[in-house]
């Protein structure tokens, strides 16, 4: 009985180690990046310049609850869902 318990632990140990490596190399950094992105979106304000997921560089003219009113370089305005903001430009 004692030997089978030790065999079970020794056979599960590599699986646990693999999961720990997977967590620290993939899951945790991805959660951290998602948290930073969410914070960046919450802090957007008028006149910030952003890049959308589609690659457009636009300027924010109005911040709403779920959308942003943005202005393109030619002066045309469009409405953009907040989740499509890729990054904030300096």
Helices and strands as residue ranges (DSSP letters): H 2-22, I 23-27, H 28-42, E 49-52, E 57-63, E 67-71, E 77-81, G 82-84, E 85-88
